[in-house]
Amino acid sequence: MMCAFLLGSLFLIVGIGLFTLGVDSSMVFVGEKIGSEITRTRKIPLIAFSCFLIGTIVTIAEPDLRVLAEQVGAVPDMVLILAVAVGVGLFLLTAFLRILFQIPMRLLLLILYLGAFALALSPLIPDDFIPMAFDSGGVTTGPITVPFILALGIGLASMRGDKTSQEDTFGLVALSSIGPILTVLLLGVIYGGGDAALDLGEEAEVVAGLNTKGVFNGFVSALPEYVVEVASALIPILVICLVYNFFLLKINPRKMKQVFAGFGITFIGLILFLTGVNVGFMPVADIIGESLGGSPENKWFLIPLGAFLGYFIVEAEPAVHVLKKQVNEVTSGSISEGAIGTALSIGVSLSVALAMVRVITGISIFWFLIPGYAFALIVMFFVPPLYTSVAFDSGGVASGPMTATFLLPLALGACKGLGGNAALDAFGIVSFVAMTPLIAIQLLGLVSTKKASATLKYSIEDLDTIISV
């Protein structure tokens, strides 16, 4: 088991490095170009169609959405994926229209989240679908979707060029995360309750029983599957890039060669990453969770273990690195990568610990989500709008493939060991990971604002003293 975990970690580290390198020269560049060029046309129908099309296709390609769909038994995989993708497409369109018409981000977030909770609390939605719906809002904004959406936002906001354009650069991921919550809740009306969890026990037993050579062969034999999966994910995005380049972007051939090379590096990195987390992490997490959950004296150890894993696992999320870099560049270093990373690590650590409390005790998810989101929505009226947009974006990017492939199986395994209801108690951990960064980043903004105000106050007092002398 340890051999599988270590080999998975090696695949993950190399994969993240290659993925980040490739994304910078391919998806980020093309996304910014598409965002700026479609806005330059000033044709609202073209902008609307492009937002919906891009949002839908990149979400269908999202690997962590596929991981979640495979672990849900109540809805057919493709039905869930398409419903979530359409939700992202519609709300990415909403996000772009918000920027164009300068609708306040705070107002939109308040209305949409109140609507989502009102729908979730209605008797029409089966209890089994509520945790899954909020989880789907987190997993959709992963390593493929986030670079494209953030880059599109930068491209669009740059065309405005006014004092609010920096604030409008972010927030697209936040709004795109709400669409899947609503669409999956609506699926609950159609499909009703069901067995929401996939049994990972057989796969976990196989991994636990393999020797070193067997583990290595398992990784090698899994590579072709993920080659096909990543190819099916990236090829539609590449086709979109080529179509937009032919009709609109007109990128010079030399730069297009760099874009193709970037897609190739991204392709290799994502294959290694997915192979590592799926083959090395997922079964191991299930084994650990079931072992601890099945032991009455050790089950409470899941809480500190969850806090420890949450603190460090967020740094392994590919999309987090993309967000930190984009924020640092757009704000000219005023919001540093280190500050965002620390705030996210603390927030995710707390969220996973709370999720484990819920797995052990079976407390309703609403006792956590309603106070958490209420606090986040109240705090946003006391911090600069830029911090609010970054915070709600961070909630989406923090809950990526590492959460779906390690933390969720850990919770499922623990729930299995405890004999609980996986649909009600294990699902929802992704939504916890997506919630706490909203609070952590906004509190960071509150502290930074107060420090800046205090510095300005002392500077003015010093100036007055000098003048009086």
Secondary structure as UniProt FT lines:
FT   HELIX           2..25
FT   HELIX           27..40
FT   TURN            41..42
FT   HELIX           44..60
FT   HELIX           63..70
FT   HELIX           77..101
FT   HELIX           105..121
FT   TURN            123..124
FT   TURN            127..128
FT   HELIX           129..139
FT   TURN            143..144
FT   HELIX           145..160
FT   TURN            163..164
FT   HELIX           165..168
FT   HELIX           172..191
FT   HELIX           201..208
FT   HELIX           212..244
FT   HELIX           245..249
FT   HELIX           253..275
FT   HELIX           276..281
FT   HELIX           282..293
FT   TURN            296..298
FT   HELIX           299..301
FT   HELIX           302..313
FT   HELIX           314..316
FT   HELIX           318..330
FT   TURN            331..333
FT   HELIX           337..361
FT   HELIX           366..379
FT   TURN            380..381
FT   HELIX           385..398
FT   HELIX           401..402
FT   HELIX           403..407
FT   HELIX           408..418
FT   HELIX           422..425
FT   TURN            426..428
FT   HELIX           429..468
//
